[in-house]
Amino acid sequence: MRTTGELSEADFRRLYRRLRDASPGGTAPRGALDTITGDRVLAAVREVRSGRTVSLAAPVDTSPGPDDAGPAEHRLTAPVDGEPVGKGLEFARDRFAMDIHGDVDSHLDALCHVVYDGTLHGGVPAGDVLSPEGASALSVDLARDGVVGRGVLLDIPRLHGVPWLEPGAQVGVEDLAAAEARQGVRVGPGDILLVRVGHRRRREELGPWDVAAARAGLHPTAMEFLAEREVAVLGSDGNNDSAPSAVPEVAFPVHVLGVHAMGLHLLDHLRFEDLVPLCAREGRWSFLCVVAPLRLPTATGSPVNPLAVL
């Protein structure tokens, strides 16, 4: 695994401007979603051969841990005592609550999620959009009709012959290009690019850890690969950013570049452990991908259960 090193804030800002200007979603109101054209959806449908569907989401976690101080809450609200009365009609009911942008559960980041220099994607002043009632623009409502396209999984641990990348590892452009070549697939315009770093498998086998201090993810310069290929959506089994940050002055540089500069909706903390063996067995790493966020018109993101259809 090659280390790509730190970027100065000045170099990061130059990279930001370059990606904003080079990306098809850099100034578009819907960001990069418009790169998923009708023709590209139809082409993605033709990726389906076996009809097998696989969830790319992790089970919702309701247990606190070092990476999840405020876990999702789920409880049965009826029957009141947890026991049916035994006669007549009764309904079991429950209630669910989640911190959408936590470090464990699978979710989608909307274009209003990242505030940088007081603005949102497209240079929109954050104060004009964000309020205690939610976001009046650039919310997850932009994806209310779903995100359907060609998914491509690049398995970086597989490339390096390891089960996962260790926390702190940074994935560079050379890793993405080498994974493409090794897996016999090419990322193209309108694709939903999924980058596996093995974060989820490491958590399942070794237990949770303080991911704010150390996690594997993309190096900011890897976003040049996405801009060149005109990717529509970026997802990972981590949160896409590495820690410590490659830009000491910017905690989440990939989020700033992806969401704010390039107009990418990000998928954080997915799970690929069921998909990888299927792709390996079939010898193909592209598939129809369907992402359906909740209808939360003013939300900055949404829990998701993306599906790969092979």
N, C-alpha and C positions, 0 to 999 in steps of 0.2 A: 504494500500500500504506500503510494507516494504521498509525501506531505507537501502541500502547496504553499503553506506559510501565511504570514500576516499581510494585510493591505493597510496602508495609511488611509486616513480619512479622505485626504485629497485624491488618492488613487481610486477610492471607492466612489467618490462623487463623480469622477470622470467616467468610471464604469457605469454608474447610474445613468448619466446623460447619454452615453453611447447606446445602452440597451433600450432606453426609452425611445430614442430616435429610430432605432433599427427594428423594433418589434412591431408587428401588425396591431397589437393591442395597446400600444403605448399611449395613445391619445383617444382611442375609441371608447364611446360611452359604456359599452358592454365588455370592454377589455378584449381579451383574446378569444372569447366565446364565438365571435363571428367567423373565426377561421374554420369552425365546424360547419361546413356548408351541407346542403341537402345531398349533393353528390357524394360527399365524404361519409355521410351517415349511411347511405346506400352501400358504399364500398365496405364500410365496417360491418354491415349486416352480412355481407358475403364472406366475412371471416369465419362465420359460424359453420362448423362441420359436424360435430357430434351432438350439439344441442345441450351439452353439459353446462350447468350454471354453478358458479362458485362465489361465495361471499368474500369480499375483500375488507370487511370490517372486523374489528376485535369485539368480543363480548363486552358489553358495558360493565365497567368495574365499579362496584359499590363499596369497596374496602379501602380505607385510608392507607397511604404508604409514603415513602420518601419522595415519590414523584407525583403524589396525588393527595395533598392535604385536605382538599374539599371534594371528595368523590361524589359521583352521582348518587341520588337518593331514590329508592324504590320501595314502596310499602303497600301492603294490602289495606284498603280502606273499608271493605265490606266483604264478607260478614264482619260485624264489629269485633267480635271475639275470635275471629278466625275459624269459627265452627258454623256450618250451615244449620238452620233450624230443623231440617229433616222432613219438612212437610210443606207443600206448596212451592210457588216460584220464588227464586232468589237469584241475585246476580253477584258474582264476585267482581269487585272493582279495585283498581289500584291507582297510585299517583306516582309520577316520575318527575325528577328535576335534575338538571345537569348544568355545570359550568362548561359551556360549549367549547371554549378554547383551552381546556386543560391539557395535561401532558400524558394522558393515557388513552382516552376514548377517541374513536374515529370521528372526524368532523371535517367540514368544508369551511374554508375562510372566504368570506365575501370581499368585494373590492373596497368596502368601507372599513375593513378591519385594521388596516395599517395607517397610522398617522405619522407623517415624516415632514419635518420642518413646518408643522402646522397645517399641512394639506393632506388630502386623500388622493387616490388615483386621478390622473388627469389634471392635477393642480387645483382641485376643488377645495376651498377653505373648509377645514374640518368643522369649524364653528357654525357654518351655514347648514350643516347636514346632521351632526350628532347632537342629541339631546337625551335627557332621561327617558323620553318616550321611545327612543330608538333612532334609527337612521332614516332620513327622508329621501335618500338617494344612495345608489351604489350598494344597496343591501343585497342579501341573499335572494331577494325577489327577482333579481336579474336571471337567476337560474331556475325560476319556478316551473318551467316546462321541462326540466331535466337536462342533464348533460349526457348525450349519447354519441359515441364515436368509437374510433379505433384505439384500443388500449395497447400499449407496448410496455412490457416489463423488462427492465435491465437489472440483472442480479449481480451486484458488485461483489458480495462475498463469494459467490460461485466463481467469478472471474479469478479471484485470488486464492481459491482453494481453501476457504475457511468458512465456518458456519455463520459468522457475523463479523462485522467490523467492530473493533474495540471503541469504546467511548472516546471522543476526541478526534477520531479519524475524519479526514476530509476527502470527499470525492471530487475529483477534478475532471476537466474536459477529456483528458486522456483516458480516464477510467470509463467514462460513458462511451467513447468511441471504441475502446477495446472490447467492452461488453457487447456492443452492437456486432462487431466483427466475430467474436467468439460464438454468439448466439444466432448468427445468420439472419439478423433483422435490421431494418433501418427506420429510424424515427423520421416522420415527415409532417408536413403542414396539417394542422388540425388534430394531431394526435393527443391522446391523454397519456402522458409519460409517467410511468410508475417506476421509481428507483428504490430497489431493496437494499438496505444497509444491514439488515439482520437485527435491528433494534428489538423487534417484537419477540423473535426467537430467544435472544439473549435474556430478555425480561422473564419469559416463561420458564427458561431452564435455570437461571441463576438468581431470579428474584429481582424486584424493583430496586432502583438506586436513585441518587440525586441527579436527575438528568439536566437540571439547570447548571450544574457544574461541569458535566462531561456527557457528551452524546455525539454519535457519528452523524454526519450529514453532508450536504453539498458545500463545496467551497464557492464563494461568490462568483469567481471567474467561470465556474461551470455553467452559469446562466447564459453565457455567450453561446454555448451549444444549443440551448433551447431557443434563443432568439434566431439563430441561423436556420434552425429547422422549423420555425414558426409553430411551436408547440402551443396547444390550446389550454391545457390544464397540467399541473404538476402535482404528483402525489408521492408519498413515501411511507414506510412503516415506522419512521421516526417523525420529527416535525419539520423535516427538510433542511433545517439549519444545524450546523455543528456547534458544539460548545467545548471549550471556550470559543468565543466568536473569533473569526479570522480578521475582523475589523474591531479593534478594542473599543472604539468610540461608538459602535453600532451593535447592539446586542443581537439582533436578528437580521443580518444583512440579506439573506436569501429571501426573507419575507418582504423586505423593503424593495429589493430588485424585482421579485416576482409579482407581488400584488400591486405595489405602488407604481413602479416604473413600467412594467411589461403588461399589466392588466391580466395576470394569471389568477384564476381561482386555485387555491392550494388545498390539497387533501392531506391532512396530518394524521399520523398514528394509525395507519391502516394495518392490515395483517395479510401476508402473502404466503403463509406456510401451507395452505391447502392448494393454492394455485401453482406454486413452483413445481411440485412433482408431476402435475398434469401437463404443464408446458414442456417439462423435460421429457416425459414419456412420448408426447406427440411431436416433439422436435420443432415446436413453433412457439414464439413468444409474443404473438400479437393475437387479438381477440376483440370481439364486440364488448364494449364497456358501457354500463348504464349507471349513472349517478343521479339519485332523486332526493334533493334536499326537501325538508319540510317547508310548507307554505307559511313562512314567518316574514311578513312583508317588510318589517323594519329591523330585522335582526342582522348582526354582523357575521353570522355564520349559522351552521346547522349540523346536528348529528346526521350521519349518513351511513348507509349500508350499501356501498357500491357493489355491483355484480359484474363478474366476468363471464361471458357466454362464449364457450369454445366450440 
